[in-house]
Amino acid sequence: MCLSIPSQVVAVDIERQSVTVDTLGVRRDVSSHLMNEPLEIGDYVLIHIGFVMNKIDKEDAQQSIDLYQEIVTKLENEAIH
């Protein structure tokens, strides 16, 4: 099973067919070679092994991000107690 956290596109490099994404504050470059549709700054995507696999709706992305942040907070609180 693969868990993919939604990432927001923050830069597009058309020549290299890559994008820079922000995943919960961490930025990295990933390939967009597998995408048939163009990506734009602000789009939300799911990534697998360094490749953008698909674009997702902003509302769905935000719900997932909120859930991941809730899980992280609960785990941190458990570690303290």
C-alpha positions in Angstrom: 0.0 0.0 0.0 1.2 3.5 -0.9 0.3 6.6 1.1 0.6 9.7 -1.0 0.3 13.2 0.6 -1.1 15.9 -1.7 1.6 18.2 -2.8 1.1 21.7 -4.3 3.0 22.7 -7.4 5.1 25.8 -6.7 7.2 26.0 -9.9 7.0 24.5 -13.4 10.0 23.6 -15.7 8.5 22.8 -19.1 11.9 22.1 -20.7 12.9 19.5 -18.1 9.3 18.2 -17.8 9.4 18.6 -14.1 7.7 20.6 -11.3 8.7 21.7 -7.9 6.2 20.8 -5.2 5.6 21.7 -1.6 4.6 18.7 0.6 3.8 19.9 4.1 6.5 22.5 3.9 9.1 20.3 2.2 10.0 21.3 -1.4 11.4 18.9 -4.0 11.6 18.5 -7.8 9.6 15.7 -9.3 9.1 14.5 -12.9 5.9 15.4 -14.8 6.8 13.0 -17.7 3.8 10.8 -17.0 1.2 13.6 -17.1 -0.9 14.1 -20.2 -2.3 17.4 -19.0 -0.2 20.5 -18.3 0.4 21.4 -14.7 0.3 25.0 -13.3 1.5 26.7 -10.2 -1.1 26.1 -7.5 -2.3 22.7 -8.7 -2.4 19.8 -6.2 -0.9 16.5 -7.3 -0.1 13.0 -6.0 3.4 11.7 -6.4 4.8 8.2 -6.5 8.6 7.4 -6.6 9.4 10.9 -7.9 6.7 11.1 -10.6 3.5 13.1 -10.6 0.8 10.4 -11.0 -2.3 12.6 -11.1 -3.8 16.0 -10.4 -6.4 16.3 -7.6 -9.1 18.7 -6.6 -8.0 21.5 -4.2 -10.8 20.7 -1.7 -9.9 17.0 -1.7 -6.2 17.9 -1.2 -7.0 20.2 1.7 -9.1 17.5 3.4 -6.3 15.0 3.1 -3.7 17.5 4.4 -5.8 18.4 7.4 -6.2 14.7 8.2 -2.5 14.1 8.0 -1.8 17.0 10.2 -4.3 15.8 12.7 -2.6 12.3 12.8 0.8 13.9 13.2 -0.5 16.0 16.2 -2.0 12.9 17.8 1.2 10.9 17.4 3.3 13.8 18.8 0.9 14.1 21.8 1.1 10.3 22.5 4.9 10.5 22.4 4.9 13.2 25.1 2.7 11.2 27.5 
